[in-house]
Amino acid sequence: MATETHGAEAASTCVDAGGSAVGMPQLCGDWIGNQVFWLVITLVVIYFVLARIALPRIAAVLAERQGTITNDIAAAEDLKRKAEEAEAAYDKALADARAEAQTIAQKARDDIKADLDVAMEKADAEIAAKAAESEKAIAEIRDSALANVEVVAKDTAGAIVAALGASADDAKIAAAVDAQLKG
Amino acid sequence: MATESAETADGGLVFHPMDQFIVKPLFGHGEVGMFTITNVTLWLFLAIVAVVLMMVVGTSKRAIVPSRSQSVAELAYGFVYKMVEDVTGKDGLKYFPYIMTLFMFIVFANFLGLIPMSFTTTSHFAVTVVLALSVFLTVTVLGFVKNGAGFLSLFWVSSAPLALRPVLALIELISYFVRPVSHSIRLAGNVMAGHAVIKVFAGFAAIAAISPLSVVAITAMYGLEILVSFIQAYVFTILTCVYLKDALHPHH
């Protein structure tokens, strides 16, 4: 070890006359009190700065950020759910509309069919009536034609008889024609 | 040590690797009393300033999307918070501000000590012993307050064979009381050794032929010291968490 000179400049037994360290300054007892004193003050100050100001603030910021993130994710989920709901509603509306269109079409078809049936029936009835009427008219015409044939035949027979120069009365001719017509 | 002194004959090499650790008054040349404002005071104060700048000023905007300084502060917060939570469990989070205080102080004291011409407060055993003893005493008191005599089960390894337990108890007891010693010397020793080695390399720079090598060596050591500064702060903090866990849950 160096000689422990206590020079005028040396303020401590741990520093030699030239201002250099004697041994390890870490082991110098003279300085321990000073270091411990200031260290304790430093630690207390840092502790209060951290515990009172910095750490609560950072904790609050982190919590707030976490909250914001959670909220944003929840909002996004909400929007997604809404979009899905809207899509489902749209699909449902589409299906409903399609079904309704089908029922309307069916109804229209049924109505038309019913109308058609009624009209057909009416038409059939009219046709039948018309046919009956026509038949009657035809029968009448045939009857009258027969009667006319008789008249014409009698007239013709009278005329032919007159032409042949013979004379015969109408009653005789009519009876002859009738006899002929009856075959 | 005499050999460190300059006046050896050869080459005029000057080695004063330990001079950087001398405590001296900031004003005047008097004795270093207990309340004297010394270089220790200055660098401890700068550590406070650094902590305030990073943790208070840096976070003053309380932004949801953090600025650079705020994200660093948040990173430090999350780093220590997760460490405490992982090692000691949820019930250790009550002590998070104390552990954060230790971590922030050590980390900033170490890194401020890397500034050239600065004084490294954590290189002194007086400082690290106070830190380690405060942890040791707190943990011991806390262990007895929380668990009563049950805290002693920390030394009684119930999973070991009965015949071995007294021996193990003795070993556990010794290792328990060695904790503050290793806890403090690990930090101060690492920091001091690195700084002294840098100074020794710097002394060699006086020889022109060696000086380039010396500069490279200093640079390499400086890089190593940056690692050491952080790792030692981390080690100190995580050991504190481990000791705290022992106090809260002494059963193996």
Interface residues (C-beta under 8 A of the other chain):
Chain A: M1 A2 E9 A11 S12 C14 V15 D16 G18 G19 S20 A21 G23 M24 P25 Q26 L27 C28 D30 W31 I32 G33 N34 Q35 V36 F37 W38 L39 V40 I41 T42 L43 V45 I46 Y47 V49 L50 A51 I53 A54 L55 R57 I58 A59 A60 V61 L62 E64 R65 T68
Chain B: M1 A2 E4 S5 A6 H16 M18 D19 F21 I22 V23 K24 P25 H29 G30 E31 V32 G33 M34 F35 T36 T38 V40 T41 L44 F45 A47 I48 V51 V52 M55 V56 T59 R62 A63 I64 P66 Q70 A73 E74 Y77 G78 F96 P97 Y98 M100 T101 M104 F105 T121 S123 H124 F125 A126 V127 V130 L131 A188 M192
